[in-house]
Amino acid sequence: MGVVGFYSISTLSVAFDVIPPEISRKLPRYDEIPAALIGRLARHERVRGKGLGEMLLTDALRRILEASKTLQLFVIIVDAKDDKAAAFYTSYGFQRFPNRPNRLFIQKSVVMSALERSLD
């Protein structure tokens, strides 16, 4: 069958002032906020509807949380290909950046809480 899905993970920083105030007030006052980027998460059309997108996203988030034990990260960012992809991420709690609607983020602490609840 070959490759049916993939993603990449990297680090980046985002300007403090692009984070919405209701979130940024909970973060340290750095000029730039350390973040992780999930790049181009995708799955093949023939496995559509089989939950592979969710499995890939969950795996990426778990790996980011593991990396955050040694890297300082406060948010996780994705750049959605289009509105349909953005809707996928918002269904998992990601929020759109006000100035870039296809760039979304979620706080690392939110992901940690969600994964802890799923283990209960």
C-alpha atoms as an extended CHARMM CRD file, in Angstrom:
* protein
*
       120  EXT
         1         1  MET       CA              0.0000000000        0.0000000000        0.0000000000  PROA      1               0.0000000000
         2         2  GLY       CA              2.9390000000        2.3840000000        0.5540000000  PROA      2               0.0000000000
         3         3  VAL       CA              2.8130000000        5.5740000000        2.5890000000  PROA      3               0.0000000000
         4         4  VAL       CA             -0.7030000000        6.3890000000        3.7740000000  PROA      4               0.0000000000
         5         5  GLY       CA              0.0640000000        9.2860000000        6.1200000000  PROA      5               0.0000000000
         6         6  PHE       CA              2.8240000000       11.5010000000        7.4430000000  PROA      6               0.0000000000
         7         7  TYR       CA              3.6820000000       14.6130000000        9.4320000000  PROA      7               0.0000000000
         8         8  SER       CA              6.7530000000       16.5220000000       10.5130000000  PROA      8               0.0000000000
         9         9  ILE       CA              7.5820000000       18.3190000000       13.7360000000  PROA      9               0.0000000000
        10        10  SER       CA              9.8980000000       21.2860000000       14.2290000000  PROA      10              0.0000000000
        11        11  THR       CA             10.3470000000       24.1760000000       16.6140000000  PROA      11              0.0000000000
        12        12  LEU       CA              9.7280000000       27.8410000000       16.0160000000  PROA      12              0.0000000000
        13        13  SER       CA              8.8990000000       30.9590000000       17.9480000000  PROA      13              0.0000000000
        14        14  VAL       CA              5.9650000000       33.3070000000       17.5740000000  PROA      14              0.0000000000
        15        15  ALA       CA              5.7470000000       36.9540000000       18.5310000000  PROA      15              0.0000000000
        16        16  PHE       CA              4.1450000000       37.4160000000       21.9230000000  PROA      16              0.0000000000
        17        17  ASP       CA              1.7200000000       40.0130000000       20.5830000000  PROA      17              0.0000000000
        18        18  VAL       CA              0.0980000000       37.6390000000       18.0560000000  PROA      18              0.0000000000
        19        19  ILE       CA             -1.1480000000       35.3600000000       20.8260000000  PROA      19              0.0000000000
        20        20  PRO       CA             -4.6790000000       36.3980000000       21.9090000000  PROA      20              0.0000000000
        21        21  PRO       CA             -4.6400000000       38.3030000000       25.2370000000  PROA      21              0.0000000000
        22        22  GLU       CA             -6.7530000000       35.7110000000       27.0740000000  PROA      22              0.0000000000
        23        23  ILE       CA             -3.9490000000       33.2120000000       26.4000000000  PROA      23              0.0000000000
        24        24  SER       CA             -0.8690000000       35.4580000000       26.4760000000  PROA      24              0.0000000000
        25        25  ARG       CA             -1.6000000000       36.7400000000       29.9820000000  PROA      25              0.0000000000
        26        26  LYS       CA             -0.9960000000       33.1600000000       31.2100000000  PROA      26              0.0000000000
        27        27  LEU       CA              2.4090000000       32.9240000000       29.4930000000  PROA      27              0.0000000000
        28        28  PRO       CA              5.8450000000       34.2550000000       30.4720000000  PROA      28              0.0000000000
        29        29  ARG       CA              6.5560000000       37.7220000000       29.0880000000  PROA      29              0.0000000000
        30        30  TYR       CA              9.0520000000       36.8140000000       26.3830000000  PROA      30              0.0000000000
        31        31  ASP       CA              9.2750000000       38.8050000000       23.1440000000  PROA      31              0.0000000000
        32        32  GLU       CA              8.9270000000       35.4840000000       21.3460000000  PROA      32              0.0000000000
        33        33  ILE       CA              7.0430000000       32.4340000000       22.5860000000  PROA      33              0.0000000000
        34        34  PRO       CA              8.7600000000       29.0560000000       22.0360000000  PROA      34              0.0000000000
        35        35  ALA       CA              6.5060000000       26.6820000000       20.1330000000  PROA      35              0.0000000000
        36        36  ALA       CA              6.3350000000       23.4100000000       18.2380000000  PROA      36              0.0000000000
        37        37  LEU       CA              5.1100000000       23.2570000000       14.6590000000  PROA      37              0.0000000000
        38        38  ILE       CA              3.3050000000       20.2710000000       13.1850000000  PROA      38              0.0000000000
        39        39  GLY       CA              4.0870000000       20.5350000000        9.5010000000  PROA      39              0.0000000000
        40        40  ARG       CA              1.9750000000       19.1110000000        6.6920000000  PROA      40              0.0000000000
        41        41  LEU       CA              0.0910000000       16.4070000000        8.5210000000  PROA      41              0.0000000000
        42        42  ALA       CA             -1.6060000000       14.4820000000        5.7270000000  PROA      42              0.0000000000
        43        43  ARG       CA             -3.1420000000       11.1180000000        4.8950000000  PROA      43              0.0000000000
        44        44  HSD       CA             -3.9150000000        9.3840000000        1.6200000000  PROA      44              0.0000000000
        45        45  GLU       CA             -7.4390000000        9.7380000000        0.2030000000  PROA      45              0.0000000000
        46        46  ARG       CA             -7.9550000000        5.9680000000        0.1570000000  PROA      46              0.0000000000
        47        47  VAL       CA             -7.8300000000        5.8670000000        3.9770000000  PROA      47              0.0000000000
        48        48  ARG       CA            -10.2270000000        8.7680000000        4.4270000000  PROA      48              0.0000000000
        49        49  GLY       CA            -12.7500000000        8.2170000000        7.2190000000  PROA      49              0.0000000000
        50        50  LYS       CA            -10.6790000000        5.5380000000        8.9520000000  PROA      50              0.0000000000
        51        51  GLY       CA             -9.3770000000        7.7770000000       11.7670000000  PROA      51              0.0000000000
        52        52  LEU       CA             -5.8190000000        7.9920000000       10.4700000000  PROA      52              0.0000000000
        53        53  GLY       CA             -5.7720000000       11.8030000000       10.6730000000  PROA      53              0.0000000000
        54        54  GLU       CA             -6.6920000000       11.6510000000       14.3470000000  PROA      54              0.0000000000
        55        55  MET       CA             -4.0840000000        8.9390000000       14.9820000000  PROA      55              0.0000000000
        56        56  LEU       CA             -1.3860000000       11.0020000000       13.2560000000  PROA      56              0.0000000000
        57        57  LEU       CA             -2.3310000000       14.1370000000       15.1910000000  PROA      57              0.0000000000
        58        58  THR       CA             -2.3660000000       12.2510000000       18.4970000000  PROA      58              0.0000000000
        59        59  ASP       CA              1.0280000000       10.7120000000       17.7490000000  PROA      59              0.0000000000
        60        60  ALA       CA              2.4840000000       14.1090000000       16.8160000000  PROA      60              0.0000000000
        61        61  LEU       CA              1.1320000000       15.6870000000       20.0050000000  PROA      61              0.0000000000
        62        62  ARG       CA              2.5020000000       12.8640000000       22.1710000000  PROA      62              0.0000000000
        63        63  ARG       CA              5.9370000000       13.2280000000       20.5770000000  PROA      63              0.0000000000
        64        64  ILE       CA              5.8580000000       16.9910000000       21.1250000000  PROA      64              0.0000000000
        65        65  LEU       CA              4.9630000000       16.5030000000       24.7890000000  PROA      65              0.0000000000
        66        66  GLU       CA              7.8450000000       14.0600000000       25.1340000000  PROA      66              0.0000000000
        67        67  ALA       CA             10.2310000000       16.5560000000       23.4990000000  PROA      67              0.0000000000
        68        68  SER       CA              8.9330000000       19.3080000000       25.7830000000  PROA      68              0.0000000000
        69        69  LYS       CA             10.5730000000       17.5120000000       28.6940000000  PROA      69              0.0000000000
        70        70  THR       CA             13.8550000000       18.9200000000       27.3800000000  PROA      70              0.0000000000
        71        71  LEU       CA             12.6600000000       21.8080000000       25.1760000000  PROA      71              0.0000000000
        72        72  GLN       CA             10.7590000000       24.8110000000       26.4600000000  PROA      72              0.0000000000
        73        73  LEU       CA              7.4600000000       24.9560000000       24.5410000000  PROA      73              0.0000000000
        74        74  PHE       CA              4.2600000000       26.7890000000       25.4140000000  PROA      74              0.0000000000
        75        75  VAL       CA              2.1120000000       26.3780000000       22.3150000000  PROA      75              0.0000000000
        76        76  ILE       CA              1.7380000000       23.9550000000       19.4140000000  PROA      76              0.0000000000
        77        77  ILE       CA              1.0840000000       25.4340000000       15.9880000000  PROA      77              0.0000000000
        78        78  VAL       CA             -0.2300000000       24.0690000000       12.7020000000  PROA      78              0.0000000000
        79        79  ASP       CA             -0.5170000000       25.7360000000        9.3150000000  PROA      79              0.0000000000
        80        80  ALA       CA             -3.7060000000       24.3660000000        7.7830000000  PROA      80              0.0000000000
        81        81  LYS       CA             -3.6990000000       23.8490000000        4.0210000000  PROA      81              0.0000000000
        82        82  ASP       CA             -7.2510000000       25.1720000000        3.6690000000  PROA      82              0.0000000000
        83        83  ASP       CA            -10.4790000000       25.8150000000        5.5910000000  PROA      83              0.0000000000
        84        84  LYS       CA            -11.3560000000       22.1110000000        5.6460000000  PROA      84              0.0000000000
        85        85  ALA       CA             -8.0310000000       21.2860000000        7.2820000000  PROA      85              0.0000000000
        86        86  ALA       CA             -8.4750000000       24.2030000000        9.7070000000  PROA      86              0.0000000000
        87        87  ALA       CA            -11.8750000000       22.7870000000       10.6990000000  PROA      87              0.0000000000
        88        88  PHE       CA            -10.1920000000       19.4370000000       11.4450000000  PROA      88              0.0000000000
        89        89  TYR       CA             -7.7970000000       21.1430000000       13.8670000000  PROA      89              0.0000000000
        90        90  THR       CA            -10.4560000000       23.3220000000       15.5180000000  PROA      90              0.0000000000
        91        91  SER       CA            -12.4440000000       20.1550000000       16.2370000000  PROA      91              0.0000000000
        92        92  TYR       CA             -9.5050000000       19.1310000000       18.4710000000  PROA      92              0.0000000000
        93        93  GLY       CA             -9.3290000000       22.4480000000       20.3270000000  PROA      93              0.0000000000
        94        94  PHE       CA             -6.9100000000       24.4110000000       18.1630000000  PROA      94              0.0000000000
        95        95  GLN       CA             -7.7000000000       28.1230000000       17.8590000000  PROA      95              0.0000000000
        96        96  ARG       CA             -7.0810000000       30.3590000000       14.8670000000  PROA      96              0.0000000000
        97        97  PHE       CA             -4.6120000000       33.2150000000       15.0860000000  PROA      97              0.0000000000
        98        98  PRO       CA             -6.6200000000       36.4100000000       14.5360000000  PROA      98              0.0000000000
        99        99  ASN       CA             -4.2660000000       37.7410000000       11.8550000000  PROA      99              0.0000000000
       100       100  ARG       CA             -3.6780000000       34.4070000000       10.0520000000  PROA      100             0.0000000000
       101       101  PRO       CA             -6.8310000000       32.2780000000        9.8910000000  PROA      101             0.0000000000
       102       102  ASN       CA             -5.0840000000       29.1630000000        8.5210000000  PROA      102             0.0000000000
       103       103  ARG       CA             -2.4500000000       29.2290000000       11.2790000000  PROA      103             0.0000000000
       104       104  LEU       CA             -3.8250000000       27.6340000000       14.4200000000  PROA      104             0.0000000000
       105       105  PHE       CA             -2.4760000000       26.9680000000       17.8880000000  PROA      105             0.0000000000
       106       106  ILE       CA             -3.2240000000       25.0930000000       21.0720000000  PROA      106             0.0000000000
       107       107  GLN       CA             -1.5780000000       25.5130000000       24.4490000000  PROA      107             0.0000000000
       108       108  LYS       CA              0.6970000000       22.6800000000       25.4870000000  PROA      108             0.0000000000
       109       109  SER       CA             -1.0400000000       22.6030000000       28.8880000000  PROA      109             0.0000000000
       110       110  VAL       CA             -4.4040000000       21.9540000000       27.1930000000  PROA      110             0.0000000000
       111       111  VAL       CA             -2.9420000000       19.0000000000       25.2770000000  PROA      111             0.0000000000
       112       112  MET       CA             -1.3490000000       17.6070000000       28.4380000000  PROA      112             0.0000000000
       113       113  SER       CA             -4.6710000000       17.7750000000       30.3030000000  PROA      113             0.0000000000
       114       114  ALA       CA             -6.5710000000       16.1340000000       27.4410000000  PROA      114             0.0000000000
       115       115  LEU       CA             -4.0890000000       13.2650000000       27.1790000000  PROA      115             0.0000000000
       116       116  GLU       CA             -4.1230000000       12.7370000000       30.9470000000  PROA      116             0.0000000000
       117       117  ARG       CA             -7.9390000000       12.5320000000       30.8810000000  PROA      117             0.0000000000
       118       118  SER       CA             -7.8020000000       10.0030000000       28.0410000000  PROA      118             0.0000000000
       119       119  LEU       CA             -5.5850000000        7.7540000000       30.1670000000  PROA      119             0.0000000000
       120       120  ASP       CA             -8.0220000000        7.7560000000       33.1080000000  PROA      120             0.0000000000
